[in-house]
Amino acid sequence: MPYLVAGLVFVGLLSVFDLLLILAVVRRLREHAPPGAAGPPVPFTPPGTALPEFTATGLDGTAVTRAYFTEPTIVGLLSTTCASCRERLPEFADRIRGLDARRVLAVVEGDRADAEPFVAALSPLATVVVEPPNGPVSTAFGRPAYPSFYVVGADAVVTASTLAPSGLPVPAAT
């Protein structure tokens, strides 16, 4: 019986030592991980960022460039492969309902056929651009996490950014 108790105590102490060793190794690996290897990507373009030059075309033929932003504009970046984008689509549509469609830009990344639910919901409310992955508009915004929502000022500078449409301020008309 004393050998059994001694054996159990030994196995318990060995397990605690093994756990402490594993935690030390994980901490050391995190310290030596290359920059950018750990953590989520930058979720969105921060306020104060000036958009670079880009060129895209809306489904209605509207040219979308830096010059498109002649007054504060709401921009929504969505992806057809993003489940959260589909969930936030009705919230985004509700947020922009009643605004001038020229003051709202909806960018849908993905195949045109897959984008149809987004196009149907947003076309009456916004200028809609459907682009391939890493298209010109999403690249101008630094390929953010999806969905991302912005207010872009008349000077093509981001004035507000958020991951939820409810966090968007409604820009005042100029």
Accessible surface in RSA format (square Angstrom, percent):
REM  Atomic radii and reference values for relative SASA: ProtOr
REM  Chains: A
REM  Algorithm: Lee & Richards
REM  Probe-radius: 1.40
REM  Slices: 20
REM RES _ NUM      All-atoms   Total-Side   Main-Chain    Non-polar    All polar
REM                ABS   REL    ABS   REL    ABS   REL    ABS   REL    ABS   REL
RES MET A   1   164.50  85.2 127.69  84.5  36.81  87.6 116.30  98.9  48.20  63.9
RES PRO A   2   102.40  74.6  91.40  83.3  11.00  40.0  98.16  81.0   4.24  26.4
RES TYR A   3   193.90  90.5 184.64 105.0   9.27  24.1 137.18 103.1  56.72  69.9
RES LEU A   4   112.80  62.8 104.64  74.9   8.16  20.5 111.07  78.0   1.73   4.7
RES VAL A   5    82.43  54.2  82.08  74.3   0.35   0.8  82.43  71.6   0.00   0.0
RES ALA A   6    59.98  55.2  48.47  74.8  11.51  26.2  55.44  78.1   4.54  12.0
RES GLY A   7    32.70  40.3   0.00   N/A  32.70  40.3  32.37  88.8   0.34   0.8
RES LEU A   8   119.90  66.8 111.06  79.5   8.84  22.2 111.44  78.3   8.46  22.8
RES VAL A   9    84.84  55.8  77.63  70.3   7.21  17.4  84.17  73.1   0.67   1.8
RES PHE A  10   130.91  65.5 128.94  79.9   1.97   5.1 130.78  79.3   0.13   0.4
RES VAL A  11    87.28  57.4  87.28  79.0   0.00   0.0  87.28  75.8   0.00   0.0
RES GLY A  12    34.86  43.0   0.00   N/A  34.86  43.0  33.91  93.0   0.95   2.1
RES LEU A  13   117.57  65.5 112.49  80.5   5.08  12.8 112.74  79.2   4.83  13.0
RES LEU A  14    95.42  53.1  91.49  65.5   3.93   9.9  94.88  66.6   0.54   1.5
RES SER A  15    64.38  54.4  53.60  71.5  10.77  24.8  36.65  78.1  27.72  38.8
RES VAL A  16    84.49  55.6  83.25  75.4   1.25   3.0  84.46  73.4   0.03   0.1
RES PHE A  17   125.07  62.6 123.23  76.3   1.83   4.8 124.93  75.7   0.14   0.4
RES ASP A  18    70.77  49.6  70.06  69.7   0.72   1.7  15.16  35.7  55.61  55.5
RES LEU A  19   101.99  56.8  99.89  71.5   2.10   5.3 101.57  71.3   0.42   1.1
RES LEU A  20   108.03  60.2 103.04  73.7   4.99  12.5 103.36  72.6   4.66  12.5
RES LEU A  21    93.80  52.2  89.67  64.1   4.13  10.4  93.28  65.5   0.52   1.4
RES ILE A  22    88.82  50.5  87.55  65.2   1.27   3.1  88.80  63.9   0.02   0.0
RES LEU A  23   102.13  56.9  97.19  69.5   4.94  12.4  97.48  68.5   4.65  12.5
RES ALA A  24    40.76  37.5  34.52  53.3   6.24  14.2  36.94  52.0   3.81  10.1
RES VAL A  25    77.56  51.0  75.29  68.2   2.27   5.5  77.55  67.4   0.01   0.0
RES VAL A  26    60.88  40.1  60.56  54.8   0.32   0.8  60.88  52.9   0.00   0.0
RES ARG A  27   152.11  63.9 149.40  76.2   2.71   6.5  56.14  76.7  95.98  58.2
RES ARG A  28   147.34  61.9 146.81  74.8   0.53   1.3  35.77  48.9 111.57  67.6
RES LEU A  29   119.09  66.3 113.96  81.5   5.13  12.9 114.61  80.5   4.48  12.1
RES ARG A  30   184.25  77.4 164.35  83.8  19.90  47.4  54.45  74.4 129.80  78.7
RES GLU A  31   115.01  66.0  79.00  59.8  36.01  85.7  42.89  82.9  72.13  58.9
RES HIS A  32   131.61  71.9 102.90  71.5  28.71  73.4  78.70  81.1  52.90  61.6
RES ALA A  33    39.88  36.7  18.56  28.6  21.32  48.5  23.24  32.7  16.64  44.1
RES PRO A  34    89.30  65.1  80.83  73.7   8.47  30.8  86.75  71.6   2.55  15.9
RES PRO A  35   136.31  99.3 103.78  94.6  32.53 118.2 115.26  95.2  21.05 130.8
RES GLY A  36    77.90  96.1   0.00   N/A  77.90  96.1  39.53 108.5  38.37  85.9
RES ALA A  37    67.52  62.1  25.25  39.0  42.27  96.2  36.01  50.7  31.51  83.5
RES ALA A  38    77.87  71.6  52.70  81.3  25.17  57.3  59.07  83.2  18.80  49.8
RES GLY A  39    59.40  73.2   0.00   N/A  59.40  73.2  28.85  79.2  30.54  68.4
RES PRO A  40   124.59  90.8  97.40  88.8  27.18  98.8 104.27  86.1  20.31 126.3
RES PRO A  41   100.36  73.1  84.85  77.3  15.51  56.4  97.79  80.7   2.57  16.0
RES VAL A  42   109.66  72.2  99.58  90.2  10.08  24.3 102.93  89.4   6.73  18.3
RES PRO A  43    53.58  39.0  53.45  48.7   0.13   0.5  53.58  44.2   0.00   0.0
RES PHE A  44    54.15  27.1  50.50  31.3   3.64   9.5  51.65  31.3   2.49   7.1
RES THR A  45    11.49   8.2   7.39   7.5   4.10   9.8   9.65  13.0   1.85   2.8
RES PRO A  46    73.36  53.5  73.36  66.9   0.00   0.0  73.36  60.6   0.00   0.0
RES PRO A  47    76.78  56.0  56.55  51.5  20.23  73.5  56.92  47.0  19.86 123.4
RES GLY A  48    59.98  74.0   0.00   N/A  59.98  74.0  32.50  89.2  27.48  61.6
RES THR A  49    45.51  32.4  38.86  39.4   6.65  15.8  36.88  49.5   8.63  13.0
RES ALA A  50    59.94  55.1  42.87  66.2  17.07  38.8  42.87  60.4  17.07  45.2
RES LEU A  51     1.56   0.9   0.00   0.0   1.56   3.9   0.00   0.0   1.56   4.2
RES PRO A  52    73.16  53.3  61.80  56.3  11.36  41.3  73.16  60.4   0.00   0.0
RES GLU A  53   137.10  78.7 113.45  85.8  23.66  56.3  65.39 126.5  71.72  58.6
RES PHE A  54    16.86   8.4   4.00   2.5  12.85  33.4  14.70   8.9   2.16   6.2
RES THR A  55    98.96  70.4  85.44  86.6  13.52  32.2  58.84  79.0  40.12  60.6
RES ALA A  56    10.38   9.5   2.27   3.5   8.11  18.5  10.20  14.4   0.18   0.5
RES THR A  57    85.78  61.0  70.43  71.4  15.35  36.6  42.25  56.8  43.52  65.8
RES GLY A  58     4.17   5.1   0.00   N/A   4.17   5.1   0.00   0.0   4.17   9.3
RES LEU A  59    74.82  41.7  40.35  28.9  34.47  86.6  43.99  30.9  30.83  83.0
RES ASP A  60   107.43  75.3  64.51  64.2  42.92 101.5  51.39 120.9  56.04  55.9
RES GLY A  61    53.68  66.2   0.00   N/A  53.68  66.2  29.33  80.5  24.34  54.5
RES THR A  62    46.51  33.1  37.58  38.1   8.93  21.3  30.45  40.9  16.06  24.3
RES ALA A  63    69.84  64.2  56.10  86.6  13.74  31.3  56.61  79.7  13.23  35.1
RES VAL A  64     0.00   0.0   0.00   0.0   0.00   0.0   0.00   0.0   0.00   0.0
RES THR A  65    34.19  24.3  34.19  34.7   0.00   0.0  25.69  34.5   8.50  12.8
RES ARG A  66    68.93  28.9  64.80  33.0   4.13   9.8  10.80  14.8  58.13  35.2
RES ALA A  67    80.19  73.7  58.86  90.8  21.33  48.5  71.27 100.4   8.93  23.6
RES TYR A  68    33.02  15.4  14.94   8.5  18.08  47.0  23.10  17.4   9.92  12.2
RES PHE A  69     2.91   1.5   0.00   0.0   2.91   7.6   0.00   0.0   2.91   8.3
RES THR A  70   102.93  73.2  80.83  81.9  22.10  52.7  65.77  88.3  37.17  56.2
RES GLU A  71    44.72  25.7  44.72  33.8   0.00   0.0   8.05  15.6  36.68  29.9
RES PRO A  72    21.99  16.0  21.99  20.0   0.00   0.0  21.99  18.2   0.00   0.0
RES THR A  73     1.66   1.2   1.66   1.7   0.00   0.0   0.00   0.0   1.66   2.5
RES ILE A  74     0.08   0.0   0.08   0.1   0.00   0.0   0.08   0.1   0.00   0.0
RES VAL A  75     0.00   0.0   0.00   0.0   0.00   0.0   0.00   0.0   0.00   0.0
RES GLY A  76     0.00   0.0   0.00   N/A   0.00   0.0   0.00   0.0   0.00   0.0
RES LEU A  77     0.28   0.2   0.24   0.2   0.04   0.1   0.28   0.2   0.00   0.0
RES LEU A  78     0.15   0.1   0.00   0.0   0.15   0.4   0.00   0.0   0.15   0.4
RES SER A  79     4.18   3.5   4.18   5.6   0.00   0.0   1.41   3.0   2.77   3.9
RES THR A  80    12.60   9.0   3.24   3.3   9.35  22.3   1.40   1.9  11.19  16.9
RES THR A  81   123.43  87.8  91.05  92.3  32.39  77.2  76.08 102.2  47.35  71.6
RES CYS A  82    19.63  14.8  13.10  14.6   6.53  15.3  13.97  35.4   5.65   6.1
RES ALA A  83    61.29  56.4  54.32  83.8   6.97  15.9  54.69  77.0   6.60  17.5
RES SER A  84    43.50  36.8  40.06  53.5   3.43   7.9  27.89  59.4  15.61  21.9
RES CYS A  85     0.00   0.0   0.00   0.0   0.00   0.0   0.00   0.0   0.00   0.0
RES ARG A  86   120.18  50.5 109.00  55.6  11.18  26.6  53.66  73.3  66.52  40.3
RES GLU A  87   132.78  76.2 106.65  80.7  26.12  62.2  48.60  94.0  84.18  68.7
RES ARG A  88    76.09  31.9  75.34  38.4   0.75   1.8   6.47   8.8  69.62  42.2
RES LEU A  89    17.38   9.7  17.38  12.4   0.00   0.0  17.38  12.2   0.00   0.0
RES PRO A  90    80.51  58.7  73.80  67.3   6.71  24.4  80.38  66.4   0.13   0.8
RES GLU A  91    57.90  33.2  50.85  38.5   7.05  16.8  36.15  69.9  21.75  17.8
RES PHE A  92     0.00   0.0   0.00   0.0   0.00   0.0   0.00   0.0   0.00   0.0
RES ALA A  93     6.43   5.9   6.43   9.9   0.00   0.0   6.43   9.1   0.00   0.0
RES ASP A  94    92.71  64.9  76.68  76.3  16.03  37.9  26.29  61.9  66.42  66.2
RES ARG A  95    79.45  33.4  65.92  33.6  13.53  32.2  15.20  20.8  64.26  38.9
RES ILE A  96     0.29   0.2   0.00   0.0   0.29   0.7   0.00   0.0   0.29   0.8
RES ARG A  97   138.22  58.0 119.50  60.9  18.72  44.6  59.92  81.9  78.30  47.5
RES GLY A  98    79.20  97.7   0.00   N/A  79.20  97.7  42.19 115.8  37.01  82.9
RES LEU A  99    40.80  22.7  24.32  17.4  16.48  41.4  26.49  18.6  14.31  38.5
RES ASP A 100    54.96  38.5  39.15  39.0  15.81  37.4  29.69  69.9  25.27  25.2
RES ALA A 101    37.14  34.1  33.08  51.0   4.06   9.2  33.28  46.9   3.86  10.2
RES ARG A 102   176.55  74.1 168.59  85.9   7.96  19.0  74.21 101.4 102.34  62.0
RES ARG A 103    21.58   9.1  21.32  10.9   0.26   0.6   6.19   8.5  15.39   9.3
RES VAL A 104     0.00   0.0   0.00   0.0   0.00   0.0   0.00   0.0   0.00   0.0
RES LEU A 105     0.00   0.0   0.00   0.0   0.00   0.0   0.00   0.0   0.00   0.0
RES ALA A 106     0.00   0.0   0.00   0.0   0.00   0.0   0.00   0.0   0.00   0.0
RES VAL A 107     1.55   1.0   1.43   1.3   0.12   0.3   1.43   1.2   0.12   0.3
RES VAL A 108     0.00   0.0   0.00   0.0   0.00   0.0   0.00   0.0   0.00   0.0
RES GLU A 109    21.91  12.6  21.54  16.3   0.36   0.9   1.30   2.5  20.60  16.8
RES GLY A 110    12.63  15.6   0.00   N/A  12.63  15.6   8.27  22.7   4.36   9.8
RES ASP A 111    87.01  60.9  72.71  72.4  14.29  33.8  29.14  68.6  57.87  57.7
RES ARG A 112   112.07  47.1 108.35  55.2   3.72   8.9  59.87  81.8  52.20  31.6
RES ALA A 113    76.64  70.5  53.89  83.2  22.75  51.8  63.65  89.6  12.99  34.4
RES ASP A 114    89.01  62.3  75.05  74.7  13.96  33.0  17.92  42.2  71.09  70.9
RES ALA A 115     0.00   0.0   0.00   0.0   0.00   0.0   0.00   0.0   0.00   0.0
RES GLU A 116    83.92  48.2  83.92  63.5   0.00   0.0  48.10  93.0  35.82  29.2
RES PRO A 117    80.17  58.4  68.27  62.2  11.90  43.3  76.76  63.4   3.41  21.2
RES PHE A 118     2.41   1.2   2.41   1.5   0.00   0.0   2.41   1.5   0.00   0.0
RES VAL A 119    10.52   6.9  10.52   9.5   0.00   0.0  10.52   9.1   0.00   0.0
RES ALA A 120    68.10  62.6  44.04  68.0  24.05  54.7  53.18  74.9  14.92  39.5
RES ALA A 121    38.55  35.4  21.30  32.9  17.25  39.2  32.44  45.7   6.11  16.2
RES LEU A 122     0.00   0.0   0.00   0.0   0.00   0.0   0.00   0.0   0.00   0.0
RES SER A 123    51.90  43.9  35.03  46.8  16.87  38.9  31.27  66.6  20.63  28.9
RES PRO A 124   101.04  73.6  65.48  59.7  35.56 129.3  78.69  65.0  22.35 138.9
RES LEU A 125    23.53  13.1  21.51  15.4   2.02   5.1  23.49  16.5   0.04   0.1
RES ALA A 126     7.00   6.4   0.00   0.0   7.00  15.9   0.15   0.2   6.84  18.1
RES THR A 127     8.28   5.9   6.93   7.0   1.35   3.2   1.29   1.7   6.99  10.6
RES VAL A 128     4.62   3.0   1.71   1.6   2.91   7.0   1.71   1.5   2.91   7.9
RES VAL A 129     2.03   1.3   2.03   1.8   0.00   0.0   2.03   1.8   0.00   0.0
RES VAL A 130    30.26  19.9   6.38   5.8  23.88  57.5   6.38   5.5  23.88  64.8
RES GLU A 131     6.42   3.7   4.31   3.3   2.12   5.0   6.42  12.4   0.00   0.0
RES PRO A 132    86.95  63.4  83.16  75.8   3.79  13.8  86.10  71.1   0.85   5.3
RES PRO A 133    92.67  67.5  79.35  72.3  13.33  48.4  79.35  65.5  13.33  82.8
RES ASN A 134    93.26  64.3  75.11  72.6  18.15  43.7  12.79  30.8  80.47  77.8
RES GLY A 135     3.72   4.6   0.00   N/A   3.72   4.6   3.72  10.2   0.00   0.0
RES PRO A 136    54.89  40.0  44.23  40.3  10.66  38.7  52.90  43.7   1.99  12.4
RES VAL A 137     0.00   0.0   0.00   0.0   0.00   0.0   0.00   0.0   0.00   0.0
RES SER A 138     0.32   0.3   0.32   0.4   0.00   0.0   0.32   0.7   0.00   0.0
RES THR A 139    57.78  41.1  49.17  49.8   8.62  20.5  47.15  63.3  10.63  16.1
RES ALA A 140     8.69   8.0   0.29   0.5   8.40  19.1   1.97   2.8   6.72  17.8
RES PHE A 141     2.54   1.3   0.01   0.0   2.53   6.6   0.60   0.4   1.94   5.6
RES GLY A 142    59.17  73.0   0.00   N/A  59.17  73.0  35.35  97.0  23.82  53.3
RES ARG A 143   138.58  58.2 118.70  60.5  19.88  47.3  29.64  40.5 108.94  66.0
RES PRO A 144     8.06   5.9   0.56   0.5   7.50  27.3   3.08   2.5   4.98  30.9
RES ALA A 145    33.29  30.6  23.38  36.1   9.91  22.6  32.54  45.8   0.75   2.0
RES TYR A 146    53.28  24.9  30.22  17.2  23.07  60.0  29.36  22.1  23.92  29.5
RES PRO A 147     6.85   5.0   6.48   5.9   0.37   1.3   6.48   5.3   0.37   2.3
RES SER A 148     0.00   0.0   0.00   0.0   0.00   0.0   0.00   0.0   0.00   0.0
RES PHE A 149     0.00   0.0   0.00   0.0   0.00   0.0   0.00   0.0   0.00   0.0
RES TYR A 150     0.00   0.0   0.00   0.0   0.00   0.0   0.00   0.0   0.00   0.0
RES VAL A 151     6.93   4.6   6.93   6.3   0.00   0.0   6.93   6.0   0.00   0.0
RES VAL A 152     0.00   0.0   0.00   0.0   0.00   0.0   0.00   0.0   0.00   0.0
RES GLY A 153     7.17   8.8   0.00   N/A   7.17   8.8   7.17  19.7   0.00   0.0
RES ALA A 154    54.82  50.4  33.99  52.5  20.83  47.4  34.20  48.2  20.63  54.6
RES ASP A 155    93.57  65.5  77.71  77.3  15.86  37.5  49.32 116.1  44.25  44.1
RES ALA A 156     2.07   1.9   2.07   3.2   0.00   0.0   2.07   2.9   0.00   0.0
RES VAL A 157    35.53  23.4  35.53  32.2   0.00   0.0  35.53  30.9   0.00   0.0
RES VAL A 158     0.67   0.4   0.00   0.0   0.67   1.6   0.00   0.0   0.67   1.8
RES THR A 159    78.01  55.5  53.51  54.2  24.50  58.4  53.37  71.7  24.64  37.2
RES ALA A 160    18.58  17.1  16.21  25.0   2.37   5.4  18.58  26.2   0.00   0.0
RES SER A 161    20.25  17.1   0.03   0.0  20.22  46.6   0.05   0.1  20.20  28.3
RES THR A 162    24.37  17.3  22.20  22.5   2.17   5.2   9.71  13.0  14.66  22.2
RES LEU A 163    72.37  40.3  69.12  49.4   3.25   8.2  69.12  48.5   3.25   8.8
RES ALA A 164    22.43  20.6  22.43  34.6   0.00   0.0  22.43  31.6   0.00   0.0
RES PRO A 165     0.00   0.0   0.00   0.0   0.00   0.0   0.00   0.0   0.00   0.0
RES SER A 166    78.27  66.1  56.11  74.9  22.16  51.0  37.34  79.5  40.93  57.3
RES GLY A 167    47.73  58.9   0.00   N/A  47.73  58.9  27.00  74.1  20.73  46.4
RES LEU A 168     0.37   0.2   0.11   0.1   0.27   0.7   0.11   0.1   0.27   0.7
RES PRO A 169    70.29  51.2  60.47  55.1   9.82  35.7  70.18  57.9   0.11   0.7
RES VAL A 170    74.97  49.3  50.36  45.6  24.61  59.3  50.36  43.8  24.61  66.7
RES PRO A 171    15.05  11.0   2.97   2.7  12.08  43.9  11.43   9.4   3.62  22.5
RES ALA A 172    81.67  75.1  64.50  99.5  17.17  39.1  74.07 104.3   7.60  20.1
RES ALA A 173    73.40  67.5  45.26  69.9  28.14  64.0  45.26  63.7  28.14  74.5
RES THR A 174   126.31  89.8  60.11  60.9  66.21 157.8  84.56 113.6  41.75  63.1
END  Absolute sums over single chains surface
CHAIN  1 A     9877.7       7817.6       2060.1       6770.8       3106.9
END  Absolute sums over all chains
TOTAL          9877.7       7817.6       2060.1       6770.8       3106.9
